[in-house]
Amino acid sequence: MTMPGNGTELIGDREAVFHRAFDVTSEPLEALDQLVELGFKRILTSGQEPSVPQGAELIKELIGYAGDRIEILPGGGIRPHNIQAIVEQTGAKQVHLSAFEQRLDPSVHNRPHITFDGALRPPEDRYDIVDHNVIRYISELLSP
Protein backbone atom coordinates (compact mmCIF):
# COMPACT_ATOMS: atom_id res chain seq x y z
CA MET A 1 0.00 0.00 0.00
CA THR A 2 1.55 3.31 -1.00
CA MET A 3 0.24 6.77 -0.31
CA PRO A 4 1.70 10.21 -1.05
CA GLY A 5 2.44 12.23 2.08
CA ASN A 6 1.40 10.74 5.37
CA GLY A 7 -2.20 10.22 4.32
CA THR A 8 -3.61 12.15 7.25
CA GLU A 9 -2.46 15.70 6.55
CA LEU A 10 -5.92 16.83 5.42
CA ILE A 11 -7.64 16.06 8.71
CA GLY A 12 -5.48 18.20 10.98
CA ASP A 13 -5.59 17.09 14.61
CA ARG A 14 -8.62 14.83 14.16
CA GLU A 15 -8.24 11.12 14.80
CA ALA A 16 -7.50 9.16 11.61
CA VAL A 17 -9.53 5.95 11.24
CA PHE A 18 -8.81 3.57 8.37
CA HIS A 19 -12.05 1.97 7.31
CA ARG A 20 -12.73 -1.43 5.83
CA ALA A 21 -10.51 -1.09 2.77
CA PHE A 22 -8.08 -2.81 5.13
CA ASP A 23 -10.09 -5.99 4.61
CA VAL A 24 -8.88 -6.37 1.02
CA THR A 25 -5.16 -5.91 1.69
CA SER A 26 -3.05 -8.93 0.79
CA GLU A 27 -0.67 -8.64 3.76
CA PRO A 28 -2.67 -7.45 6.79
CA LEU A 29 0.23 -7.27 9.27
CA GLU A 30 2.36 -5.29 6.83
CA ALA A 31 -0.61 -3.03 6.06
CA LEU A 32 -1.14 -2.48 9.79
CA ASP A 33 2.51 -1.40 10.18
CA GLN A 34 2.13 1.01 7.27
CA LEU A 35 -1.03 2.52 8.71
CA VAL A 36 0.76 3.10 12.02
CA GLU A 37 3.58 4.86 10.14
CA LEU A 38 1.02 6.99 8.26
CA GLY A 39 -0.46 8.22 11.53
CA PHE A 40 -3.73 6.31 11.66
CA LYS A 41 -5.09 5.70 15.16
CA ARG A 42 -7.68 3.00 14.46
CA ILE A 43 -8.52 0.33 11.87
CA LEU A 44 -12.14 -0.70 11.26
CA THR A 45 -12.09 -4.31 10.11
CA SER A 46 -14.18 -7.45 9.82
CA GLY A 47 -11.01 -9.54 9.89
CA GLN A 48 -10.80 -9.79 6.09
CA GLU A 49 -14.04 -11.77 6.02
CA PRO A 50 -17.62 -10.77 5.19
CA SER A 51 -18.40 -10.35 8.91
CA VAL A 52 -16.62 -10.19 12.26
CA PRO A 53 -17.83 -13.62 13.44
CA GLN A 54 -16.08 -15.13 10.42
CA GLY A 55 -12.97 -12.96 10.81
CA ALA A 56 -12.61 -13.18 14.60
CA GLU A 57 -9.42 -15.25 14.48
CA LEU A 58 -7.55 -12.64 12.41
CA ILE A 59 -8.98 -9.81 14.51
CA LYS A 60 -7.55 -11.45 17.63
CA GLU A 61 -4.18 -11.77 15.88
CA LEU A 62 -4.30 -8.11 14.76
CA ILE A 63 -5.13 -6.91 18.28
CA GLY A 64 -2.17 -8.83 19.70
CA TYR A 65 0.17 -7.68 16.93
CA ALA A 66 -0.91 -4.04 17.16
CA GLY A 67 -0.42 -3.73 20.89
CA ASP A 68 -0.73 -0.07 21.86
CA ARG A 69 0.39 1.21 18.44
CA ILE A 70 -3.08 1.33 16.82
CA GLU A 71 -6.59 0.33 17.86
CA ILE A 72 -8.35 -2.51 16.07
CA LEU A 73 -12.09 -1.86 15.82
CA PRO A 74 -14.11 -4.93 14.83
CA GLY A 75 -17.11 -4.01 12.71
CA GLY A 76 -19.51 -5.86 10.44
CA GLY A 77 -22.11 -8.41 11.47
CA ILE A 78 -21.96 -7.58 15.17
CA ARG A 79 -25.38 -7.94 16.79
CA PRO A 80 -26.72 -8.16 20.35
CA HIS A 81 -26.83 -11.96 20.15
CA ASN A 82 -23.12 -12.35 19.24
CA ILE A 83 -21.34 -9.33 20.74
CA GLN A 84 -20.30 -11.00 24.00
CA ALA A 85 -18.80 -14.00 22.21
CA ILE A 86 -16.96 -11.70 19.78
CA VAL A 87 -15.45 -9.61 22.58
CA GLU A 88 -14.40 -12.75 24.46
CA GLN A 89 -12.99 -14.43 21.35
CA THR A 90 -11.05 -11.43 20.02
CA GLY A 91 -10.12 -9.48 23.13
CA ALA A 92 -11.58 -6.33 21.56
CA LYS A 93 -12.03 -3.37 23.92
CA GLN A 94 -14.55 -1.70 21.61
CA VAL A 95 -16.74 -2.64 18.65
CA HIS A 96 -18.55 -0.91 15.80
CA LEU A 97 -22.13 -1.91 15.15
CA SER A 98 -25.38 -0.63 13.71
CA ALA A 99 -28.28 -0.63 16.12
CA PHE A 100 -30.96 -0.17 13.48
CA GLU A 101 -34.29 -1.82 13.04
CA GLN A 102 -36.11 -1.82 9.74
CA ARG A 103 -39.42 0.01 9.51
CA LEU A 104 -41.91 0.28 6.67
CA ASP A 105 -42.10 3.72 5.04
CA PRO A 106 -45.73 4.28 4.06
CA SER A 107 -44.90 7.42 2.06
CA VAL A 108 -43.64 5.43 -0.93
CA HIS A 109 -46.56 3.04 -1.42
CA ASN A 110 -47.94 5.01 -4.37
CA ARG A 111 -44.72 4.75 -6.41
CA PRO A 112 -42.77 1.64 -5.34
CA HIS A 113 -40.74 1.65 -8.57
CA ILE A 114 -39.01 4.89 -7.54
CA THR A 115 -35.98 4.45 -5.28
CA PHE A 116 -33.83 6.97 -3.45
CA ASP A 117 -31.15 4.70 -2.06
CA GLY A 118 -29.22 3.82 -5.21
CA ALA A 119 -30.54 0.26 -5.15
CA LEU A 120 -29.15 -0.28 -8.63
CA ARG A 121 -25.56 0.10 -7.48
CA PRO A 122 -22.74 -1.70 -9.24
CA PRO A 123 -21.09 -4.67 -7.51
CA GLU A 124 -18.35 -3.97 -4.93
CA ASP A 125 -15.60 -4.72 -7.46
CA ARG A 126 -16.72 -1.88 -9.76
CA TYR A 127 -16.62 1.87 -9.53
CA ASP A 128 -17.67 4.78 -11.72
CA ILE A 129 -15.26 7.23 -13.28
CA VAL A 130 -15.95 10.27 -15.41
CA ASP A 131 -15.84 9.55 -19.13
CA HIS A 132 -13.97 12.58 -20.46
CA ASN A 133 -15.09 11.82 -24.01
CA VAL A 134 -18.73 12.16 -22.99
CA ILE A 135 -17.99 15.43 -21.17
CA ARG A 136 -16.09 16.75 -24.19
CA TYR A 137 -18.92 15.70 -26.53
CA ILE A 138 -21.60 17.35 -24.39
CA SER A 139 -19.50 20.47 -23.97
CA GLU A 140 -19.00 20.74 -27.74
CA LEU A 141 -22.67 19.97 -28.39
CA LEU A 142 -23.85 22.72 -26.06
CA SER A 143 -21.24 25.32 -27.02
CA PRO A 144 -22.66 28.26 -29.01
C-alpha positions as protocol buffer text, in pm:
chain_id: "A"
residue {
  index: 1
  type: MET
  ca { x: 0 y: 0 z: 0 }
}
residue {
  index: 2
  type: THR
  ca { x: 155 y: 331 z: -100 }
}
residue {
  index: 3
  type: MET
  ca { x: 24 y: 677 z: -31 }
}
residue {
  index: 4
  type: PRO
  ca { x: 170 y: 1021 z: -105 }
}
residue {
  index: 5
  type: GLY
  ca { x: 244 y: 1223 z: 208 }
}
residue {
  index: 6
  type: ASN
  ca { x: 140 y: 1074 z: 537 }
}
residue {
  index: 7
  type: GLY
  ca { x: -220 y: 1022 z: 432 }
}
residue {
  index: 8
  type: THR
  ca { x: -361 y: 1215 z: 725 }
}
residue {
  index: 9
  type: GLU
  ca { x: -246 y: 1570 z: 655 }
}
residue {
  index: 10
  type: LEU
  ca { x: -592 y: 1683 z: 542 }
}
residue {
  index: 11
  type: ILE
  ca { x: -764 y: 1606 z: 871 }
}
residue {
  index: 12
  type: GLY
  ca { x: -548 y: 1820 z: 1098 }
}
residue {
  index: 13
  type: ASP
  ca { x: -559 y: 1709 z: 1461 }
}
residue {
  index: 14
  type: ARG
  ca { x: -862 y: 1483 z: 1416 }
}
residue {
  index: 15
  type: GLU
  ca { x: -824 y: 1112 z: 1480 }
}
residue {
  index: 16
  type: ALA
  ca { x: -750 y: 916 z: 1161 }
}
residue {
  index: 17
  type: VAL
  ca { x: -953 y: 595 z: 1124 }
}
residue {
  index: 18
  type: PHE
  ca { x: -881 y: 357 z: 837 }
}
residue {
  index: 19
  type: HIS
  ca { x: -1205 y: 197 z: 731 }
}
residue {
  index: 20
  type: ARG
  ca { x: -1273 y: -143 z: 583 }
}
residue {
  index: 21
  type: ALA
  ca { x: -1051 y: -109 z: 277 }
}
residue {
  index: 22
  type: PHE
  ca { x: -808 y: -281 z: 513 }
}
residue {
  index: 23
  type: ASP
  ca { x: -1009 y: -599 z: 461 }
}
residue {
  index: 24
  type: VAL
  ca { x: -888 y: -637 z: 102 }
}
residue {
  index: 25
  type: THR
  ca { x: -516 y: -591 z: 169 }
}
residue {
  index: 26
  type: SER
  ca { x: -305 y: -893 z: 79 }
}
residue {
  index: 27
  type: GLU
  ca { x: -67 y: -864 z: 376 }
}
residue {
  index: 28
  type: PRO
  ca { x: -267 y: -745 z: 679 }
}
residue {
  index: 29
  type: LEU
  ca { x: 23 y: -727 z: 927 }
}
residue {
  index: 30
  type: GLU
  ca { x: 236 y: -529 z: 683 }
}
residue {
  index: 31
  type: ALA
  ca { x: -61 y: -303 z: 606 }
}
residue {
  index: 32
  type: LEU
  ca { x: -114 y: -248 z: 979 }
}
residue {
  index: 33
  type: ASP
  ca { x: 251 y: -140 z: 1018 }
}
residue {
  index: 34
  type: GLN
  ca { x: 213 y: 101 z: 727 }
}
residue {
  index: 35
  type: LEU
  ca { x: -103 y: 252 z: 871 }
}
residue {
  index: 36
  type: VAL
  ca { x: 76 y: 310 z: 1202 }
}
residue {
  index: 37
  type: GLU
  ca { x: 358 y: 486 z: 1014 }
}
residue {
  index: 38
  type: LEU
  ca { x: 102 y: 699 z: 826 }
}
residue {
  index: 39
  type: GLY
  ca { x: -46 y: 822 z: 1153 }
}
residue {
  index: 40
  type: PHE
  ca { x: -373 y: 631 z: 1166 }
}
residue {
  index: 41
  type: LYS
  ca { x: -509 y: 570 z: 1516 }
}
residue {
  index: 42
  type: ARG
  ca { x: -768 y: 300 z: 1446 }
}
residue {
  index: 43
  type: ILE
  ca { x: -852 y: 33 z: 1187 }
}
residue {
  index: 44
  type: LEU
  ca { x: -1214 y: -70 z: 1126 }
}
residue {
  index: 45
  type: THR
  ca { x: -1209 y: -431 z: 1011 }
}
residue {
  index: 46
  type: SER
  ca { x: -1418 y: -745 z: 982 }
}
residue {
  index: 47
  type: GLY
  ca { x: -1101 y: -954 z: 989 }
}
residue {
  index: 48
  type: GLN
  ca { x: -1080 y: -979 z: 609 }
}
residue {
  index: 49
  type: GLU
  ca { x: -1404 y: -1177 z: 602 }
}
residue {
  index: 50
  type: PRO
  ca { x: -1762 y: -1077 z: 519 }
}
residue {
  index: 51
  type: SER
  ca { x: -1840 y: -1035 z: 891 }
}
residue {
  index: 52
  type: VAL
  ca { x: -1662 y: -1019 z: 1226 }
}
residue {
  index: 53
  type: PRO
  ca { x: -1783 y: -1362 z: 1344 }
}
residue {
  index: 54
  type: GLN
  ca { x: -1608 y: -1513 z: 1042 }
}
residue {
  index: 55
  type: GLY
  ca { x: -1297 y: -1296 z: 1081 }
}
residue {
  index: 56
  type: ALA
  ca { x: -1261 y: -1318 z: 1460 }
}
residue {
  index: 57
  type: GLU
  ca { x: -942 y: -1525 z: 1448 }
}
residue {
  index: 58
  type: LEU
  ca { x: -755 y: -1264 z: 1241 }
}
residue {
  index: 59
  type: ILE
  ca { x: -898 y: -981 z: 1451 }
}
residue {
  index: 60
  type: LYS
  ca { x: -755 y: -1145 z: 1763 }
}
residue {
  index: 61
  type: GLU
  ca { x: -418 y: -1177 z: 1588 }
}
residue {
  index: 62
  type: LEU
  ca { x: -430 y: -811 z: 1476 }
}
residue {
  index: 63
  type: ILE
  ca { x: -513 y: -691 z: 1828 }
}
residue {
  index: 64
  type: GLY
  ca { x: -217 y: -883 z: 1970 }
}
residue {
  index: 65
  type: TYR
  ca { x: 17 y: -768 z: 1693 }
}
residue {
  index: 66
  type: ALA
  ca { x: -91 y: -404 z: 1716 }
}
residue {
  index: 67
  type: GLY
  ca { x: -42 y: -373 z: 2089 }
}
residue {
  index: 68
  type: ASP
  ca { x: -73 y: -7 z: 2186 }
}
residue {
  index: 69
  type: ARG
  ca { x: 39 y: 121 z: 1844 }
}
residue {
  index: 70
  type: ILE
  ca { x: -308 y: 133 z: 1682 }
}
residue {
  index: 71
  type: GLU
  ca { x: -659 y: 33 z: 1786 }
}
residue {
  index: 72
  type: ILE
  ca { x: -835 y: -251 z: 1607 }
}
residue {
  index: 73
  type: LEU
  ca { x: -1209 y: -186 z: 1582 }
}
residue {
  index: 74
  type: PRO
  ca { x: -1411 y: -493 z: 1483 }
}
residue {
  index: 75
  type: GLY
  ca { x: -1711 y: -401 z: 1271 }
}
residue {
  index: 76
  type: GLY
  ca { x: -1951 y: -586 z: 1044 }
}
residue {
  index: 77
  type: GLY
  ca { x: -2211 y: -841 z: 1147 }
}
residue {
  index: 78
  type: ILE
  ca { x: -2196 y: -758 z: 1517 }
}
residue {
  index: 79
  type: ARG
  ca { x: -2538 y: -794 z: 1679 }
}
residue {
  index: 80
  type: PRO
  ca { x: -2672 y: -816 z: 2035 }
}
residue {
  index: 81
  type: HIS
  ca { x: -2683 y: -1196 z: 2015 }
}
residue {
  index: 82
  type: ASN
  ca { x: -2312 y: -1235 z: 1924 }
}
residue {
  index: 83
  type: ILE
  ca { x: -2134 y: -933 z: 2074 }
}
residue {
  index: 84
  type: GLN
  ca { x: -2030 y: -1100 z: 2400 }
}
residue {
  index: 85
  type: ALA
  ca { x: -1880 y: -1400 z: 2221 }
}
residue {
  index: 86
  type: ILE
  ca { x: -1696 y: -1170 z: 1978 }
}
residue {
  index: 87
  type: VAL
  ca { x: -1545 y: -961 z: 2258 }
}
residue {
  index: 88
  type: GLU
  ca { x: -1440 y: -1275 z: 2446 }
}
residue {
  index: 89
  type: GLN
  ca { x: -1299 y: -1443 z: 2135 }
}
residue {
  index: 90
  type: THR
  ca { x: -1105 y: -1143 z: 2002 }
}
residue {
  index: 91
  type: GLY
  ca { x: -1012 y: -948 z: 2313 }
}
residue {
  index: 92
  type: ALA
  ca { x: -1158 y: -633 z: 2156 }
}
residue {
  index: 93
  type: LYS
  ca { x: -1203 y: -337 z: 2392 }
}
residue {
  index: 94
  type: GLN
  ca { x: -1455 y: -170 z: 2161 }
}
residue {
  index: 95
  type: VAL
  ca { x: -1674 y: -264 z: 1865 }
}
residue {
  index: 96
  type: HIS
  ca { x: -1855 y: -91 z: 1580 }
}
residue {
  index: 97
  type: LEU
  ca { x: -2213 y: -191 z: 1515 }
}
residue {
  index: 98
  type: SER
  ca { x: -2538 y: -63 z: 1371 }
}
residue {
  index: 99
  type: ALA
  ca { x: -2828 y: -63 z: 1612 }
}
residue {
  index: 100
  type: PHE
  ca { x: -3096 y: -17 z: 1348 }
}
residue {
  index: 101
  type: GLU
  ca { x: -3429 y: -182 z: 1304 }
}
residue {
  index: 102
  type: GLN
  ca { x: -3611 y: -182 z: 974 }
}
residue {
  index: 103
  type: ARG
  ca { x: -3942 y: 1 z: 951 }
}
residue {
  index: 104
  type: LEU
  ca { x: -4191 y: 28 z: 667 }
}
residue {
  index: 105
  type: ASP
  ca { x: -4210 y: 372 z: 504 }
}
residue {
  index: 106
  type: PRO
  ca { x: -4573 y: 428 z: 406 }
}
residue {
  index: 107
  type: SER
  ca { x: -4490 y: 742 z: 206 }
}
residue {
  index: 108
  type: VAL
  ca { x: -4364 y: 543 z: -93 }
}
residue {
  index: 109
  type: HIS
  ca { x: -4656 y: 304 z: -142 }
}
residue {
  index: 110
  type: ASN
  ca { x: -4794 y: 501 z: -437 }
}
residue {
  index: 111
  type: ARG
  ca { x: -4472 y: 475 z: -641 }
}
residue {
  index: 112
  type: PRO
  ca { x: -4277 y: 164 z: -534 }
}
residue {
  index: 113
  type: HIS
  ca { x: -4074 y: 165 z: -857 }
}
residue {
  index: 114
  type: ILE
  ca { x: -3901 y: 489 z: -754 }
}
residue {
  index: 115
  type: THR
  ca { x: -3598 y: 445 z: -528 }
}
residue {
  index: 116
  type: PHE
  ca { x: -3383 y: 697 z: -345 }
}
residue {
  index: 117
  type: ASP
  ca { x: -3115 y: 470 z: -206 }
}
residue {
  index: 118
  type: GLY
  ca { x: -2922 y: 382 z: -521 }
}
residue {
  index: 119
  type: ALA
  ca { x: -3054 y: 26 z: -515 }
}
residue {
  index: 120
  type: LEU
  ca { x: -2915 y: -28 z: -863 }
}
residue {
  index: 121
  type: ARG
  ca { x: -2556 y: 10 z: -748 }
}
residue {
  index: 122
  type: PRO
  ca { x: -2274 y: -170 z: -924 }
}
residue {
  index: 123
  type: PRO
  ca { x: -2109 y: -467 z: -751 }
}
residue {
  index: 124
  type: GLU
  ca { x: -1835 y: -397 z: -493 }
}
residue {
  index: 125
  type: ASP
  ca { x: -1560 y: -472 z: -746 }
}
residue {
  index: 126
  type: ARG
  ca { x: -1672 y: -188 z: -976 }
}
residue {
  index: 127
  type: TYR
  ca { x: -1662 y: 187 z: -953 }
}
residue {
  index: 128
  type: ASP
  ca { x: -1767 y: 478 z: -1172 }
}
residue {
  index: 129
  type: ILE
  ca { x: -1526 y: 723 z: -1328 }
}
residue {
  index: 130
  type: VAL
  ca { x: -1595 y: 1027 z: -1541 }
}
residue {
  index: 131
  type: ASP
  ca { x: -1584 y: 955 z: -1913 }
}
residue {
  index: 132
  type: HIS
  ca { x: -1397 y: 1258 z: -2046 }
}
residue {
  index: 133
  type: ASN
  ca { x: -1509 y: 1182 z: -2401 }
}
residue {
  index: 134
  type: VAL
  ca { x: -1873 y: 1216 z: -2299 }
}
residue {
  index: 135
  type: ILE
  ca { x: -1799 y: 1543 z: -2117 }
}
residue {
  index: 136
  type: ARG
  ca { x: -1609 y: 1675 z: -2419 }
}
residue {
  index: 137
  type: TYR
  ca { x: -1892 y: 1570 z: -2653 }
}
residue {
  index: 138
  type: ILE
  ca { x: -2160 y: 1735 z: -2439 }
}
residue {
  index: 139
  type: SER
  ca { x: -1950 y: 2047 z: -2397 }
}
residue {
  index: 140
  type: GLU
  ca { x: -1900 y: 2074 z: -2774 }
}
residue {
  index: 141
  type: LEU
  ca { x: -2267 y: 1997 z: -2839 }
}
residue {
  index: 142
  type: LEU
  ca { x: -2385 y: 2272 z: -2606 }
}
residue {
  index: 143
  type: SER
  ca { x: -2124 y: 2532 z: -2702 }
}
residue {
  index: 144
  type: PRO
  ca { x: -2266 y: 2826 z: -2901 }
}
